[in-house]
Amino acid sequence: MTGTIGEILPLALGVSISPVPVIAAILMLLSPRARVTGVGFLLGWIAGIVVAVTVFTLLASLIPSAAPDASKPIQGAIQLLLGALLLVLALRNWRSRPKAGEEPPLPKWMQAIDRITFPAALGLGLLLSAVNPKNLMLGAAAGVDIGSAGLGVGETVLVIAVFTLIAASTVAIPVIGYLIAADRMRGPLGALHVWLARENAVIMAVLLLVIGAVLIGKGIASF
């Protein structure tokens, strides 16, 4: 089980380093309905991660098992495909980075985030975690690792819980921090929002490049 946790750790960190969801959470926390929408977004974010990883874990468990030292062509092919797709996303993010002195535009839905309701915040968190292409591919890669590890039910649940805890941490920390000390958090959250909005494309490009290369390496090693 510890070996599987080690395998999924970089993938969980990849999900956690997601500037757009963190920016969305910060904007909600700076809005008049901060406590309601912030909690709703966090719950949706966690639910989406759990659903995505669980679905791919169940699917990966259907792959025929092999001896520990035997090749795993199906698992390897999936990892190679996911790694290649992440490299494509990395290139797209790098090419979309703002030029020097240019202010990156925020998505239109973020401009109306101060009027969002609890159900909408819940749904938005679910979409950004489970349907977002980058997070979906990382969840798929984690599910392949977990489902093909031959773990028992209890161990599988524990590994998914560890993945979810790490992956959700960057959204959970500001939301929980705001619930505990709202006045102290407003200044740091505002500064973090500005920095993430400016560096979003570069952060994502580097992250996707590294994780894509890791997955390709794991895929090659599976043959």
Secondary structure, 3 states (H helix, E strand, C coil): CHHHHHHHHHHHHHHHCCHHHHHHHHHHHCCCCHHHHHHHHHHHHHHHHHHHHHHHHHHHCCCCCCCCCCCCHHHHHHHHHHHHHHHHHHHHHHHCCCCCCCCCCCCHHHHCHHHCCHHHHHHHHHHHHHCCHHHHHHHHHHHHHHHCCCCCHHHHHHHHHHHHHHHCHHHHHHHHHHHHCHHHHHHHHHHHHHHHHHHHHHHHHHHHHHHHHHHHHHHHHCC
